[in-house]
Amino acid sequence: MSYVKKEIRYIRDSFSQILKAFIIFILFSSGLFVALLLRSIGTNGTIISFASIISEIITLILCYFLLKKYIVIPEEKEKIKGKIK
């Protein structure tokens, strides 16, 4: 029983990361969703491609801001290591 409680506690503690991963998945699928929506309306291929590319560019920008705290520049790593010592 303690193993199950431990795993449930782990999932509960990492719920924010799971939610963030789900949001990123939806964002990266948005280009496909836009293409399928425009195709079902009957739009030509050039407009579908343009809209999907614009959608993916916006998605990349949004994901950059979502994942910004995980990106560490090498110079900042040296500063962080210096503060720890």
C-alpha positions as CSV (number, residue, x, y, z in Angstrom):
1,M,0.0,0.0,0.0
2,S,2.8,2.4,0.7
3,Y,4.2,2.0,-2.8
4,V,0.8,3.1,-4.3
5,K,0.7,6.1,-1.9
6,K,4.3,7.0,-2.8
7,E,3.5,6.9,-6.6
8,I,0.3,8.9,-6.2
9,R,2.2,11.5,-4.2
10,Y,4.8,11.6,-6.9
11,I,2.2,12.2,-9.6
12,R,0.4,14.8,-7.5
13,D,3.7,16.6,-6.9
14,S,4.6,16.6,-10.6
15,F,1.1,17.6,-11.8
16,S,2.3,21.1,-12.9
17,Q,4.9,19.5,-15.1
18,I,2.4,17.1,-16.6
19,L,0.0,20.0,-17.3
20,K,2.8,22.0,-18.9
21,A,3.8,19.0,-21.1
22,F,0.1,18.6,-22.2
23,I,0.0,22.4,-23.1
24,I,3.2,22.1,-25.1
25,F,1.8,19.0,-27.0
26,I,-1.4,20.9,-27.9
27,L,0.6,23.9,-29.0
28,F,2.9,21.8,-31.2
29,S,-0.2,20.1,-32.7
30,S,-1.8,23.4,-33.5
31,G,-0.2,23.6,-37.0
32,L,-1.8,20.3,-37.9
33,F,-5.1,21.4,-36.4
34,V,-5.0,24.6,-38.5
35,A,-4.2,22.6,-41.6
36,L,-7.0,20.1,-41.1
37,L,-9.5,22.9,-40.3
38,L,-8.6,24.9,-43.4
39,R,-8.6,21.7,-45.6
40,S,-12.1,20.9,-44.4
41,I,-13.3,24.4,-45.3
42,G,-11.8,23.9,-48.8
43,T,-8.9,26.4,-48.8
44,N,-6.1,25.9,-51.3
45,G,-2.8,24.4,-50.3
46,T,-0.8,27.7,-50.4
47,I,-3.0,29.3,-47.8
48,I,-3.0,26.1,-45.7
49,S,0.8,25.9,-45.7
50,F,1.2,29.6,-44.9
51,A,-1.3,29.5,-42.0
52,S,0.3,26.3,-40.6
53,I,3.8,27.8,-40.7
54,I,2.6,31.0,-39.0
55,S,0.9,28.9,-36.4
56,E,4.1,26.9,-35.7
57,I,6.2,30.0,-35.4
58,I,3.8,31.4,-32.8
59,T,3.9,28.0,-31.1
60,L,7.7,28.0,-31.0
61,I,7.7,31.5,-29.4
62,L,5.2,30.5,-26.8
63,C,7.0,27.3,-26.0
64,Y,10.3,29.2,-25.6
65,F,8.6,31.3,-22.9
66,L,7.2,28.2,-21.2
67,L,10.6,26.5,-21.2
68,K,12.8,29.5,-20.6
69,K,13.6,28.5,-17.0
70,Y,15.1,25.2,-18.2
71,I,17.5,26.9,-20.6
72,V,20.8,27.8,-19.0
73,I,23.5,29.7,-20.9
74,P,27.0,28.3,-20.3
75,E,28.2,31.6,-18.8
76,E,25.4,31.5,-16.3
77,K,26.3,28.0,-15.4
78,E,29.8,29.2,-14.3
79,K,28.1,32.0,-12.2
80,I,25.8,29.4,-10.6
81,K,28.7,27.0,-9.9
82,G,30.7,29.9,-8.4
83,K,27.9,30.8,-6.0
84,I,27.4,27.2,-4.9
85,K,31.1,26.8,-3.9
